[in-house]
Amino acid sequence: MPKHRTEDTHEPRPRTGTRPDRPRPRHRKPARALGRFVPLVAAGVVLASGGALAAELGDSATSDPAHALGAASGGNVLTAAELDAARQEQLSRGGGRRVLEVEQRDARMVARLEARAERLQARRERERKRRAAERERRQALAEARAWRPPLTGYDITATFGQSSSLWSTVHTGVDLAAPSGMPVTSTAPGTVTFAGYDGAYGYKVVVEHENGTATWYAHLASLSVNVGEVVSHHTVVGPVGSTGNVTGPHLHLEVRPTGGEPVDPVAALAGQGVHL
Ligand SMILES: [Zn+2]
């Protein structure tokens, strides 16, 4: 029994004894060990192809590693083609593992990239919604602050500065003729500072706006707001009427910057984007 050869080293060692009693599997050696034998394959082939030669070599040849390979193969020396096939098989297996590892690594990378893309997408979506909400808020604010005509339909029958026997001085506002009962709305947000009857003005509402400008709504049929009420351009201050010194139903609109003397409402409202 050869005791100089161990299973764990797989290294052929010079033999001085007889051939092993037990044949060994042909492919028991790992490719790594087989690879080392490849340069010796030629010698092995020689031995395999010439049994007589091996016999001639006798024990004197057992010190040759190639001969040891033959012995380790149970006496059947691997041919060059078989060794090459074994190497290729092992290489392909190793290559397969590497391919698998690369594929797994790529899959992990793809998963990470997809997760990142999803996070980016979610962030973009949140940002888009935030901007949309901000835009809506600004639009709502702009809408709330907007100035609008006080009537949906009218004819200008008297302009600012006109002279008429109806007025003690020149005309202090603009007359917007409209059917009785048509809702008169505030031209802009503000606070009602007057709501009552005022002689020639008839029923009158005064709204003071954010910039200090006051708008007057006169000849109303009645009053729809009270002093101190906060209004917007949606708020109806009263219906068109013909109270006070008038010849017919219309809205007398005045604009008085910072509570001062009246100015031309057409020009003043144009400054706020409202073109009467
Ligand atoms: Zn008037």
Boltz pocket constraint, residues with backbone or C-beta under 6 A from the ligand:
constraints:
  - pocket:
      binder: B
      contacts: [[A, 158], [A, 171], [A, 173], [A, 174], [A, 175], [A, 251], [A, 252], [A, 253]]
      max_distance: 6.0
